[in-house]
Amino acid sequence: MSGEWEDRLARWQDELKLFAQLEDTPWVSLAQAEAETGVSRSALRSWYRNGEIESRLVDGPNGPQRLVPLDAVVERAAKSPRIQRRAEREIGLEAQVTLLRHRIDQLELRLAALERRPPVSEG
């Protein structure tokens, strides 16, 4: 039973990684978005219900799981002075460095994708 559960969890994590690679932005669970950005789950739910960020429901190891694009959460949080103040208080230096590394990784992926595109010919 334990081996079956671990296999299921591993497959689900692989699917999340594939989503991120295909779309140039990681889709993460609400728990992960909360942990990485300091935005509460209730705020995240409000944002996707109001159409301020995208979300999708996928089959997870424990049933349906709500995912949100991490970049969209970061961008939406940046627009909220209240969340910024709270995040600054709650997120330690290490977490801020982690967020910045993530943003740099995403920018590098986008730059690499742009560099792979053929030049647009004028004519």
Legacy VTK file of the C-alpha trace (Angstrom):
# vtk DataFile Version 3.0
C-alpha trace
ASCII
DATASET POLYDATA
POINTS 123 float
0.000 0.000 0.000
2.756 2.462 0.934
4.615 1.818 -2.330
1.448 2.433 -4.334
0.870 5.736 -2.516
4.458 6.865 -3.108
4.166 5.979 -6.808
0.943 7.956 -7.096
2.471 10.960 -5.349
5.582 10.801 -7.547
3.463 10.663 -10.722
1.461 13.676 -9.559
4.632 15.664 -8.809
5.982 14.747 -12.247
2.764 16.045 -13.827
3.153 19.376 -12.009
6.721 19.696 -13.283
5.529 18.953 -16.823
2.832 21.647 -16.569
5.483 24.144 -15.489
7.819 23.214 -18.356
5.085 23.399 -20.976
3.725 26.742 -19.875
6.890 28.607 -18.776
5.325 29.208 -15.366
4.919 26.838 -12.457
1.394 25.962 -11.366
1.481 25.268 -7.643
-0.965 24.182 -4.977
-2.567 26.826 -2.775
-0.435 25.593 0.133
2.761 26.027 -1.880
1.680 29.464 -3.165
0.971 30.506 0.418
4.325 29.192 1.642
6.323 30.838 -1.143
4.578 34.225 -1.231
3.066 34.751 2.219
-0.399 35.263 0.697
-3.119 33.548 2.739
-5.170 30.765 1.186
-8.335 32.791 1.737
-6.848 35.657 -0.321
-5.789 33.194 -3.031
-9.311 31.741 -3.141
-10.802 35.214 -3.370
-8.449 36.131 -6.200
-9.242 33.105 -8.362
-12.984 33.329 -7.622
-12.953 37.003 -8.674
-10.959 36.196 -11.832
-7.890 38.127 -10.652
-5.659 35.064 -11.125
-6.177 31.857 -13.067
-6.665 28.518 -11.400
-7.226 24.942 -12.445
-8.477 21.855 -10.717
-6.375 18.722 -11.254
-6.481 15.230 -9.851
-4.050 15.028 -6.958
-3.016 12.126 -4.757
-5.793 12.996 -2.278
-8.437 13.935 -4.832
-9.010 17.200 -6.704
-6.343 19.826 -6.077
-6.545 23.527 -6.928
-3.473 24.963 -8.668
-2.574 28.581 -9.363
0.263 30.053 -11.460
2.949 31.199 -9.031
3.993 34.149 -11.211
0.412 35.471 -11.235
0.224 35.198 -7.447
3.491 37.119 -7.072
2.299 39.818 -9.493
-1.117 40.150 -7.807
0.474 40.278 -4.344
2.744 43.094 -5.527
-0.372 45.184 -6.200
-1.575 44.898 -2.607
0.149 47.237 -0.139
-1.414 45.382 2.805
-0.077 42.032 1.613
3.313 43.569 0.882
3.570 44.939 4.412
2.484 41.635 5.940
4.796 39.646 3.664
7.728 41.841 4.595
7.054 41.182 8.262
6.458 37.450 7.901
8.858 36.404 5.200
12.401 36.133 6.394
15.452 36.979 4.370
15.895 33.357 3.319
12.374 33.184 1.883
12.890 36.459 0.034
16.075 35.096 -1.515
14.188 31.939 -2.531
11.487 34.036 -4.209
14.076 36.113 -6.039
15.885 32.974 -7.217
12.586 31.612 -8.508
11.872 34.847 -10.395
15.389 34.774 -11.914
14.913 31.141 -12.972
11.634 32.063 -14.665
13.213 35.018 -16.436
16.074 32.824 -17.650
13.573 30.289 -19.015
11.661 33.021 -20.829
14.862 34.502 -22.232
15.992 31.085 -23.477
12.592 30.575 -25.130
12.850 33.954 -26.847
16.363 33.184 -28.045
15.156 29.907 -29.580
12.480 31.655 -31.659
13.362 32.343 -35.285
13.823 36.029 -36.103
10.776 37.819 -37.461
11.425 38.785 -41.051
10.280 42.171 -42.249
8.727 42.277 -45.565
LINES 1 124
123 0 1 2 3 4 5 6 7 8 9 10 11 12 13 14 15 16 17 18 19 20 21 22 23 24 25 26 27 28 29 30 31 32 33 34 35 36 37 38 39 40 41 42 43 44 45 46 47 48 49 50 51 52 53 54 55 56 57 58 59 60 61 62 63 64 65 66 67 68 69 70 71 72 73 74 75 76 77 78 79 80 81 82 83 84 85 86 87 88 89 90 91 92 93 94 95 96 97 98 99 100 101 102 103 104 105 106 107 108 109 110 111 112 113 114 115 116 117 118 119 120 121 122
